[in-house]
Amino acid sequence: MRLLPRSLTVLLVAVAAVAWPGPPATAADASGTSWSVGPVPAADGTERANFDLRVDPGAVVSDTFRVRNDGATPLDLSVYAADAFTTREGSLDLPPAGTPSVDAGLWVRPETDLLHLEPGQDAVVPFTISIPADARPGDHPAGIVAALRTRGDGEVALDRRLGTRIHLRVSGELSPSLSMTVPTVSFTGTWNPFGAGDIELAYDVTNTGNTRATGIATPTASGPLGFGTQRGEATRLPEIMPGSTVEVRQSVPGVVALLHLDAAVTLEGESVGLGAGRLEPLTASAGLVAVPMVPLVAALAIGTLTVALAVAARRRRRAHPTPASTRD
């Protein structure tokens, strides 16, 4: 998995998303339609990758957003804001166009909701962010976008949205927290009696706190009483927004099947942003039956042969009974 990009692009054809790193973000297609977006420089001239603001409940903040037509045809773009979240795959995304916002997307109001840009023309769009007086402390992610809606083949609607992240941290008590589900575990064995297989783990990590969070997850596997412990490669999780869940898949190679195996994941979480700190480590484990393939096949073969020999012997006795005089 990878860390989230600082700006985001969302290309929708039945809700498909693509993220682009670095300012300014640009969208282009084969028809020559192209535009770019990004924050204007700060008051001191510093370039900004996104909007990262610390605010108080009840505050009103003003800022500006630049949109430029980099293509050869005129553009009519919709401008609006929406809530942001982390997808299960670990990318930052926005809900489909038309989905009502319920958090920070409601607080952001662009000065205009429609832009007409000739080729080479750019526009600076002012917007305000009105923080509710009862806004909960912590992170409230959103995105401000410039969108182009067109018709594709077969009258399929193409909603191409290009935008920039808005990170709002409302002052107050911060309580970063992560939770982890019990992993689903499987074992892929080998026919080599002296070889080893792979343990595959799948589990969910949810941000149950009020700040962005990430972490490093390390999987392990071992036999009974910790025998033959193997460690998989550690994975850096993406930034997970409050309330979002990501799915994590990891593997532990080189595990010898020892009838019963224990697999575990240790997650060392940490909050993101001002005042970032480490969280208490989390551990989740699960066991599974892992029978060595060659001994299992050999045991089945021996058992089958034993039964076959017993059946054959019984049939011979029935076909050739012992004479009575011989029995006497």
C-alpha positions in Angstrom: 0.0 0.0 0.0 1.0 3.5 -0.5 0.7 6.9 1.2 -2.1 9.2 0.0 -1.3 11.8 -2.6 -1.6 15.5 -1.5 -4.0 16.3 -4.3 -6.7 14.2 -5.9 -8.3 13.5 -9.2 -11.5 11.5 -9.5 -12.5 10.1 -12.9 -16.0 8.6 -12.8 -17.3 6.1 -15.2 -19.7 4.2 -12.9 -17.6 5.6 -10.0 -13.9 4.9 -10.9 -11.3 7.0 -9.1 -7.7 7.9 -10.1 -5.4 9.9 -7.8 -2.7 12.2 -9.0 0.2 13.4 -6.8 1.6 16.8 -6.5 0.4 20.3 -7.4 -1.0 21.4 -9.7 -3.2 18.5 -10.5 -4.1 18.1 -14.2 -6.7 16.2 -16.1 -6.4 15.4 -19.8 -7.8 13.1 -22.4 -7.3 12.0 -26.0 -9.6 14.7 -27.3 -7.3 17.5 -26.1 -9.5 18.5 -23.2 -7.3 19.4 -20.3 -7.4 21.5 -17.2 -5.5 21.9 -13.9 -6.3 23.0 -10.4 -4.5 23.9 -7.2 -4.3 26.3 -4.3 -3.0 29.8 -4.9 0.3 30.5 -3.1 0.1 31.5 0.6 0.3 35.2 1.6 4.1 34.9 1.9 4.4 33.4 -1.6 4.9 29.8 -0.5 3.5 27.2 -2.8 0.9 24.9 -1.3 0.2 21.3 -2.2 -3.3 21.4 -0.5 -5.2 23.4 2.0 -4.1 22.4 5.5 -5.9 24.6 8.1 -6.2 24.7 11.9 -9.5 26.4 12.9 -11.6 27.1 15.9 -15.3 26.2 16.2 -17.4 29.1 14.9 -14.5 30.5 12.8 -14.9 31.7 9.2 -11.9 31.2 6.9 -11.4 32.6 3.3 -9.1 31.2 0.7 -8.7 30.9 -3.1 -8.5 28.1 -5.6 -7.0 28.4 -9.1 -8.4 26.6 -12.2 -6.7 26.8 -15.6 -7.8 25.5 -19.1 -4.7 23.8 -20.5 -6.5 22.4 -23.5 -7.5 23.6 -27.0 -11.3 23.8 -26.5 -13.5 25.9 -24.3 -14.6 24.4 -21.0 -17.6 24.7 -18.8 -16.7 23.4 -15.4 -18.8 22.9 -12.2 -17.1 24.0 -9.0 -18.2 22.5 -5.6 -16.9 20.9 -2.4 -17.6 17.5 -1.0 -16.7 15.3 2.0 -13.5 13.2 1.6 -12.8 9.7 2.9 -10.4 6.9 2.6 -11.4 4.0 0.4 -11.0 0.3 1.4 -8.1 0.2 -1.1 -6.3 3.1 0.8 -6.9 6.0 -1.6 -8.5 9.4 -0.8 -11.8 9.8 -2.7 -15.0 11.7 -2.8 -18.6 10.4 -3.0 -20.2 10.2 -6.4 -21.4 13.5 -7.9 -24.7 14.5 -6.4 -24.2 12.7 -3.1 -25.0 15.2 -0.3 -22.2 16.0 2.1 -22.7 15.6 5.8 -19.5 17.1 7.2 -16.8 19.5 6.0 -18.1 19.4 2.5 -21.1 21.4 3.8 -18.8 24.0 5.4 -17.0 25.0 2.2 -18.8 27.4 -0.1 -17.1 28.5 -3.5 -18.0 32.0 -4.7 -19.2 30.5 -8.0 -20.4 27.1 -9.0 -19.8 27.4 -12.7 -16.7 28.5 -14.7 -16.4 29.1 -18.4 -12.8 29.1 -19.5 -11.4 29.7 -23.0 -8.1 27.8 -24.0 -5.2 29.1 -21.9 -7.5 31.1 -19.6 -7.4 30.7 -15.8 -9.6 31.8 -13.0 -9.1 32.3 -9.3 -12.2 31.1 -7.3 -12.6 32.5 -3.8 -14.3 30.3 -1.2 -15.2 30.5 2.4 -15.2 27.8 5.1 -17.7 28.4 7.9 -16.9 26.1 10.9 -20.0 25.3 13.0 -19.9 26.5 16.6 -20.5 22.9 17.7 -18.0 21.2 15.4 -16.3 18.3 17.0 -12.6 18.6 17.6 -10.2 16.8 15.2 -9.8 16.3 11.5 -12.6 16.9 8.9 -11.4 16.1 5.4 -13.0 17.6 2.3 -12.1 18.3 -1.3 -12.8 21.3 -3.6 -13.2 20.2 -7.3 -13.7 21.5 -10.8 -15.8 18.9 -12.7 -16.6 18.3 -16.4 -19.6 16.2 -17.2 -19.7 14.8 -20.7 -21.4 11.9 -22.6 -19.3 9.0 -23.7 -20.1 6.0 -26.0 -23.6 4.7 -25.6 -24.7 7.8 -23.7 -22.7 6.8 -20.6 -22.1 9.8 -18.4 -18.5 10.7 -17.8 -18.0 12.9 -14.7 -14.3 14.0 -14.6 -13.5 15.7 -11.3 -10.2 17.3 -10.5 -9.6 18.8 -7.1 -7.4 19.5 -4.1 -7.6 18.2 -0.6 -8.8 20.4 2.3 -7.6 19.3 5.7 -9.5 21.0 8.5 -8.4 20.4 12.1 -10.8 21.8 14.6 -9.2 22.8 17.9 -10.1 20.8 21.0 -9.2 17.5 22.5 -7.7 15.1 20.1 -8.2 11.3 20.6 -6.5 9.3 17.9 -7.5 5.6 17.8 -7.4 2.6 15.5 -9.1 -0.7 15.6 -8.4 -4.0 13.8 -10.5 -7.0 13.0 -9.4 -10.6 13.6 -7.6 -11.7 10.5 -8.9 -14.2 8.0 -6.0 -16.7 7.5 -5.2 -19.3 4.8 -2.3 -21.5 4.1 -0.9 -22.4 0.7 1.2 -25.6 1.1 3.7 -27.4 -1.0 4.2 -31.0 -2.3 7.8 -30.9 -1.1 7.9 -32.8 2.2 10.9 -30.6 3.3 9.5 -27.3 1.8 7.4 -24.6 3.2 4.2 -22.7 2.3 2.8 -19.2 2.6 0.4 -17.8 5.2 -2.1 -15.2 3.8 -3.8 -12.8 6.1 -6.7 -10.4 5.4 -8.2 -7.9 7.9 -9.7 -4.4 8.3 -8.2 -1.4 10.0 -10.7 1.3 11.0 -9.9 4.8 12.3 -12.1 5.1 15.4 -10.5 8.4 16.6 -10.9 12.0 15.5 -7.6 12.5 13.7 -5.9 11.1 10.6 -3.9 8.0 11.5 -1.5 5.6 9.9 0.7 2.8 11.2 3.0 -0.1 10.5 1.6 -3.6 10.4 3.8 -6.6 10.9 2.5 -10.2 10.4 4.0 -13.3 12.0 3.2 -17.1 11.9 4.4 -20.0 14.1 3.7 -23.6 14.9 2.6 -25.0 18.3 4.2 -23.3 21.3 5.8 -20.7 19.0 7.9 -23.2 17.2 9.3 -22.1 13.8 8.2 -18.5 14.0 8.4 -16.6 10.7 8.0 -12.9 10.2 6.4 -11.3 7.1 7.3 -7.9 5.5 6.0 -4.9 7.5 3.5 -2.7 5.7 3.1 1.0 6.1 -0.7 1.8 6.0 -2.0 4.8 4.2 -3.4 7.8 6.0 -6.9 6.7 7.2 -9.5 9.5 7.7 -11.7 9.4 10.8 -14.5 6.9 10.3 -12.9 5.3 7.3 -11.8 1.6 7.0 -9.1 0.1 4.8 -8.6 -3.6 3.9 -5.1 -4.9 4.5 -3.6 -8.1 2.9 -0.3 -9.5 3.9 1.7 -12.7 3.7 4.2 -14.7 5.7 6.4 -16.8 3.4 8.5 -19.9 4.4 6.1 -21.4 6.9 6.4 -25.1 7.6 3.0 -26.9 8.0 2.9 -28.2 11.5 -0.7 -29.4 11.8 -1.7 -26.3 13.7 -0.4 -22.8 12.9 -0.9 -19.4 14.7 -0.9 -16.2 12.7 -0.8 -12.7 14.2 -0.6 -9.1 13.2 0.9 -6.3 15.3 -0.1 -2.8 14.4 2.0 0.1 15.6 -0.3 3.1 14.9 0.4 6.8 15.0 -1.6 9.9 14.5 -1.0 12.3 11.6 -0.6 16.1 11.7 0.2 18.7 14.3 1.0 17.0 17.6 1.3 13.5 16.0 2.2 10.7 18.4 2.3 7.0 18.7 -0.7 4.9 19.7 -0.7 1.8 21.9 0.2 -1.3 19.7 -2.6 -3.5 18.7 -2.4 -7.3 18.1 -4.9 -9.6 16.5 -4.4 -13.4 15.9 -6.1 -16.4 14.5 -5.2 -20.1 14.2 -5.6 -22.6 11.4 -5.0 -26.2 10.6 -2.1 -26.8 8.2 -1.5 -30.4 7.4 1.7 -31.3 5.5 0.7 -32.4 2.0 3.1 -35.3 1.4 2.5 -37.0 4.8 -1.2 -36.5 4.4 -1.2 -38.1 1.0 1.0 -40.9 2.2 -1.3 -41.6 5.2 -4.4 -41.6 2.9 -2.6 -44.0 0.5 -1.6 -46.3 3.3 -5.1 -46.3 4.7 -6.7 -46.9 1.3 -4.2 -49.8 0.6 -4.9 -51.3 4.1 -8.7 -51.2 3.5 -8.3 -52.7 0.0 -6.2 -55.6 1.3 -8.6 -56.3 4.1 -11.6 -56.4 1.6 -9.7 -58.6 -0.8 -8.8 -61.1 1.9 -12.4 -61.3 3.1 -13.6 -61.9 -0.5 -11.0 -64.7 -0.9 -12.2 -66.4 2.3 -15.8 -66.3 1.2 -14.9 -67.7 -2.3 -12.8 -70.5 -0.9 -14.1 -71.6 2.5 -12.0 -74.0 4.6 -13.4 -77.8 4.5 -15.0 -79.0 7.7 -12.6 -81.9 8.0 -9.7 -79.5 7.8 -11.3 -77.3 10.4 -11.6 -80.4 12.7 
